[in-house]
């Protein structure tokens, strides 16, 4: 039986210290003693925040090879990884041991890692890949291509509470739709953020369909001009949604700012608020012209949610003063 004689031999104190250190320091702490290794290992693997952290996880699947297959300016061990005929059972067991420690992953662009992702997709054991994952972000994808995003679903676990994704600016959107549809597997999701330079009609419709399966969702963040009637109607009877917001991911510099394309009114539903709609909503963002906003307010009438404390209206074009004054009158009534 282990009986500590000094403060630094207590697991609780050691754990609190390691949690305050950066991973590069914890990498050294792992080598100090068996005791420190036992306490620090789980903390060291808990958050995969950088590209090197992510690659460190993938390297567990294969063996180092002499042949270098990566970019000339990249000395990453991942690009010396031999994945031919891997992973064997022993490698999977090691991967699963460490993946169980992981609570959050900030994914890099997956395009350079298609080789490993494809292997995981084809040969993974019939168990959850990251059984204790709570936070997942994928915001480093390219706006010019969607390569790699088809593997995003590999990391979506039902344990995830926070998910943020930036989709590529693609008119076709097939891979984006595939990624959106995979979100439904994260049934315990509380926070969902979907950003994109231009989210097309098909992706918005797919997202609307997925939202009905996320019964614990509390916060939804969308690109500008995408909080439309199609989304509002899907969430109207949602019992836990508290905020529907928008987030602009573009640079504010005038020379680099591109106005997002607005969905045509014929491509979206008109909002309809019935009895007992939005029982928990406090912040509502809605994209429409003045007439559309009037319909939202007047359609709700006495049923308009009393819990809403902030209504953010997004208008893609300048409106006439008399129309705005009429809108303000309705909102103040």
Phi and psi in degrees as a GROMACS rama.xvg file:
@    title "Ramachandran Plot"
@    xaxis  label "Phi"
@    yaxis  label "Psi"
@TYPE xy
-84.9998  122.07  UNK-2
-117.203  106.585  UNK-3
-66.8788  139.461  UNK-4
-112.956  -11.1141  UNK-5
-131.975  158.762  UNK-6
-59.3115  -39.4507  UNK-7
-75.4247  0.596038  UNK-8
-94.532  -7.1677  UNK-9
-81.6895  125.74  UNK-10
-59.1866  -40.0246  UNK-11
-62.3077  -44.1785  UNK-12
-70.8842  -43.1689  UNK-13
-58.1322  -44.9641  UNK-14
-60.4353  -41.7327  UNK-15
-65.3865  -36.0234  UNK-16
-67.7507  -47.7123  UNK-17
-62.6446  -32.9021  UNK-18
-67.8722  -20.9866  UNK-19
-89.9545  -11.1951  UNK-20
-90.8676  158.047  UNK-21
-76.5768  160.787  UNK-22
-63.1115  -31.8407  UNK-23
-65.3413  -32.2022  UNK-24
-75.1603  -38.5596  UNK-25
-67.6153  -27.4605  UNK-26
-62.3041  -35.5564  UNK-27
-75.4828  -37.32  UNK-28
-62.5168  -30.7206  UNK-29
-60.7526  -23.4419  UNK-30
-95.3563  -3.11048  UNK-31
-69.9509  -50.975  UNK-32
-160.926  167.559  UNK-33
-62.7995  -38.3708  UNK-34
-61.3291  -48.5999  UNK-35
-64.3249  -37.6587  UNK-36
-61.4886  -44.6965  UNK-37
-61.5094  -37.4344  UNK-38
-80.3173  -38.1947  UNK-39
-85.4416  -23.9892  UNK-40
-56.1359  -49.686  UNK-41
-63.8278  -35.9116  UNK-42
-69.5019  -38.7136  UNK-43
-61.2827  -35.9855  UNK-44
-96.212  -0.65549  UNK-45
-64.5998  -40.2549  UNK-46
-123.487  116.557  UNK-47
-97.5611  90.1062  UNK-48
-98.4961  -20.0791  UNK-49
-122.466  170.045  UNK-50
-60.6291  -41.079  UNK-51
-65.1759  -35.4459  UNK-52
-62.9596  -43.7935  UNK-53
-64.7063  -44.0132  UNK-54
-64.941  -35.1798  UNK-55
-60.0204  -33.338  UNK-56
-71.3025  -42.7702  UNK-57
-68.5335  -32.3153  UNK-58
-61.5703  -23.1876  UNK-59
-64.7554  -15.8291  UNK-60
-84.9279  -18.9913  UNK-61
-133.928  -158.383  UNK-62
-126.663  147.314  UNK-63
-65.3658  138.276  UNK-64
-122.243  160.418  UNK-65
-76.0121  -31.8503  UNK-66
-72.699  134.148  UNK-67
-103.988  125.028  UNK-68
-119.897  9.99232  UNK-69
-99.9808  -174.942  UNK-70
-61.4133  150.848  UNK-71
-62.6047  -30.5535  UNK-72
-94.0483  13.0472  UNK-73
-120.421  116.877  UNK-74
-98.7504  20.2452  UNK-75
-61.5046  138.282  UNK-76
-60.5808  -25.9438  UNK-77
-58.7062  -38.3609  UNK-78
-80.3495  1.52392  UNK-79
-108.689  14.1819  UNK-80
-84.2112  130.37  UNK-81
-94.5299  111.907  UNK-82
-107.739  5.78046  UNK-83
-66.5796  126.406  UNK-84
63.8555  12.7192  UNK-85
-109.666  165.642  UNK-86
-86.4678  141.344  UNK-87
-81.2169  170.594  UNK-88
-54.5179  -41.7429  UNK-89
-61.938  -38.1796  UNK-90
-69.155  -41.483  UNK-91
-61.1436  -42.1215  UNK-92
-60.659  -41.0934  UNK-93
-68.3437  -41.1807  UNK-94
-61.6525  -45.9104  UNK-95
-66.0844  -35.173  UNK-96
-59.6364  -45.1975  UNK-97
-79.885  -33.9866  UNK-98
-65.916  -24.3244  UNK-99
-68.1264  -20.7008  UNK-100
-77.7231  -22.1551  UNK-101
-75.1742  126.928  UNK-102
-107.951  -26.9173  UNK-103
-144.734  144.311  UNK-104
-134.94  125.187  UNK-105
-103.8  98.9284  UNK-106
-71.8735  137.055  UNK-107
-76.8195  175.463  UNK-108
-56.7071  128.396  UNK-109
-81.7492  -6.96749  UNK-110
-55.242  -42.903  UNK-111
-72.7382  -9.31062  UNK-112
-114.26  21.3278  UNK-113
-59.4156  -35.9251  UNK-114
-57.4215  -50.6841  UNK-115
-71.228  -39.9051  UNK-116
-63.4422  -40.9075  UNK-117
-64.6803  -39.3056  UNK-118
-64.6644  -41.9819  UNK-119
-62.5941  -44.5797  UNK-120
-61.2698  -36.6597  UNK-121
-85.4976  -30.9178  UNK-122
-122.674  4.47884  UNK-123
-63.5097  147.096  UNK-124
-65.5101  158.636  UNK-125
-77.2945  53.4334  UNK-126
-137.676  166.48  UNK-127
-65.6643  137.963  UNK-128
-73.4408  -43.2649  UNK-129
-129.835  83.2798  UNK-130
-66.84  -15.5507  UNK-131
-118.035  20.0093  UNK-132
-69.852  132.862  UNK-133
-116.621  -33.2151  UNK-134
-128.32  130.551  UNK-135
-135.958  125.69  UNK-136
-129.626  142.803  UNK-137
-141.737  88.7689  UNK-138
-124.171  12.7913  UNK-139
-110.914  18.4684  UNK-140
-73.4001  161.394  UNK-141
-82.1886  142.815  UNK-142
-77.9499  -16.2713  UNK-143
-89.7667  -24.3209  UNK-144
-147.073  161.387  UNK-145
-112.701  19.7794  UNK-146
-61.3181  128.696  UNK-147
98.1194  -24.881  UNK-148
-69.1567  -18.2876  UNK-149
-66.1686  -15.4778  UNK-150
-98.0884  3.37838  UNK-151
-59.9546  -33.203  UNK-152
-62.2723  -19.1934  UNK-153
-61.0292  -29.0337  UNK-154
-100.154  -1.07319  UNK-155
-85.1452  108.078  UNK-156
-109.652  152.837  UNK-157
-67.6306  -12.7025  UNK-158
-82.6134  -10.9508  UNK-159
-67.9808  131.946  UNK-160
-105.289  -28.877  UNK-161
-127.641  123.593  UNK-162
-137.296  127.254  UNK-163
-128.827  129.327  UNK-164
-137.719  138.284  UNK-165
-109.222  118.866  UNK-166
-90.0761  150.307  UNK-167
-68.2338  156.932  UNK-168
-86.3822  77.9968  UNK-169
-119.312  134.437  UNK-170
-72.7493  -32.3237  UNK-171
-72.6602  -52.0048  UNK-172
73.6678  16.0113  UNK-173
-63.0274  -48.4078  UNK-174
-65.4068  -34.2658  UNK-175
-65.7438  -41.1632  UNK-176
-63.1937  -41.8376  UNK-177
-59.6724  -43.008  UNK-178
-66.4779  -41.5464  UNK-179
-63.3429  -44.4716  UNK-180
-63.9112  -27.9932  UNK-181
-70.8769  -19.1714  UNK-182
-59.9378  -27.6173  UNK-183
-62.5474  -17.2132  UNK-184
-72.8257  -19.4861  UNK-185
-89.5651  71.5859  UNK-186
-69.5412  -15.0781  UNK-187
-99.8285  11.8125  UNK-188
-59.2421  132.1  UNK-189
-105.187  -33.7286  UNK-190
-128.577  126.104  UNK-191
-129.118  122.934  UNK-192
-124.074  119.983  UNK-193
-122.365  115.511  UNK-194
-121.119  154.803  UNK-195
-171.506  150.026  UNK-196
-64.1435  -40.9033  UNK-197
-150.135  104.476  UNK-198
-88.2345  115.548  UNK-199
-79.3613  174.049  UNK-200
-58.1748  -43.4532  UNK-201
-64.6127  -39.7972  UNK-202
-69.3341  -39.3151  UNK-203
-61.0092  -42.545  UNK-204
-64.6957  -40.4544  UNK-205
-63.6465  -42.9382  UNK-206
-62.2316  -41.3687  UNK-207
-58.9051  -41.3082  UNK-208
-65.9556  -35.8106  UNK-209
-70.6264  -35.928  UNK-210
-58.2504  -29.6508  UNK-211
-65.8681  -19.1475  UNK-212
-92.9645  -8.50399  UNK-213
-98.9114  77.1148  UNK-214
-71.9495  -15.2416  UNK-215
-104.74  5.24474  UNK-216
-63.9334  132.648  UNK-217
-113.363  -33.1813  UNK-218
-132.292  128.559  UNK-219
-121.091  125.567  UNK-220
-118.376  126.8  UNK-221
-122.822  165.562  UNK-222
-66.735  162.806  UNK-223
-56.0553  142.539  UNK-224
66.5249  22.4565  UNK-225
-118.311  0.727164  UNK-226
-85.5897  73.8618  UNK-227
-103.404  177.606  UNK-228
-56.9873  -34.1957  UNK-229
-58.2793  -40.935  UNK-230
-76.2795  -44.8464  UNK-231
-58.2798  -45.646  UNK-232
-64.9594  -36.7388  UNK-233
-66.1446  -33.396  UNK-234
-94.7129  -4.21953  UNK-235
-56.9744  -37.2444  UNK-236
-100.345  13.059  UNK-237
-75.0065  125.276  UNK-238
-77.3251  -23.2155  UNK-239
-112.718  -8.17426  UNK-240
-64.9407  128.877  UNK-241
-113.151  -30.2922  UNK-242
-140.948  135.575  UNK-243
-123.212  109.278  UNK-244
-123.204  171.023  UNK-245
-124.72  156.108  UNK-246
-142.323  125.617  UNK-247
-93.935  121.498  UNK-248
-97.4278  0.079849  UNK-249
-83.2898  158.69  UNK-250
-67.8491  144.282  UNK-251
-81.9176  -7.22634  UNK-252
-64.2661  134.961  UNK-253
-60.5317  -39.0573  UNK-254
-70.9761  -17.6075  UNK-255
-113.311  -3.24429  UNK-256
-83.4857  130.394  UNK-257
-118.741  124.152  UNK-258
-67.562  125.231  UNK-259
-61.872  147.038  UNK-260
-72.4248  134.534  UNK-261
-91.7363  137.234  UNK-262
-67.5467  140.921  UNK-263
-68.821  147.246  UNK-264
-59.8607  -28.6834  UNK-265
-72.8065  -14.218  UNK-266
-92.4603  -6.85901  UNK-267
-129.161  160.29  UNK-268
-80.7701  154.455  UNK-269
-78.6687  140.226  UNK-270
-68.0474  143.806  UNK-271
-138.466  117.683  UNK-272
-112.721  115.562  UNK-273
-102.993  -168.702  UNK-274
-63.3974  135.87  UNK-275
65.7662  23.0363  UNK-276
-73.042  145.819  UNK-277
47.2494  64.5103  UNK-278
-66.9737  -18.2535  UNK-279
-120.628  -0.539693  UNK-280
-71.4259  131.704  UNK-281
-117.313  -23.6171  UNK-282
-133.071  120.081  UNK-283
-124.408  124.529  UNK-284
-104.125  134.959  UNK-285
-140.962  132.518  UNK-286
-102.908  121.045  UNK-287
-173.712  169.808  UNK-288
-83.8098  -176.785  UNK-289
-60.8957  -37.2647  UNK-290
-66.2602  -39.3209  UNK-291
-64.9861  -38.9955  UNK-292
-67.8719  -39.3588  UNK-293
-58.9742  -43.5407  UNK-294
-62.038  -39.3715  UNK-295
-61.848  -45.9729  UNK-296
-72.0056  -44.6875  UNK-297
-74.8001  -33.0978  UNK-298
-62.8423  -39.1844  UNK-299
-69.7249  -37.9905  UNK-300
51.5241  -131.069  UNK-301
-70.3028  -11.4347  UNK-302
-88.8188  -3.68306  UNK-303
-58.61  128.509  UNK-304
-53.6487  123.916  UNK-305
-75.588  -13.9351  UNK-306
-78.1857  -17.5942  UNK-307
-70.0534  123.059  UNK-308
-105.941  -18.6305  UNK-309
-141.602  126.844  UNK-310
-116.762  112.489  UNK-311
-101.141  119.666  UNK-312
-106.275  126.193  UNK-313
-105.536  121.321  UNK-314
-120.449  126.773  UNK-315
-78.7598  -18.4967  UNK-316
-136.776  162.123  UNK-317
-67.6467  132.975  UNK-318
-103.217  154.916  UNK-319
-68.4541  148.77  UNK-320
-60.4157  -40.7505  UNK-321
-65.4229  -33.9313  UNK-322
-68.5758  -40.2353  UNK-323
-66.4294  -40.8185  UNK-324
-62.6461  -38.6573  UNK-325
-64.2013  -39.629  UNK-326
-65.0656  -44.4678  UNK-327
-61.943  -34.2369  UNK-328
-65.039  -42.4889  UNK-329
-65.2776  -42.2391  UNK-330
-66.1184  -29.971  UNK-331
-85.3156  -10.7729  UNK-332
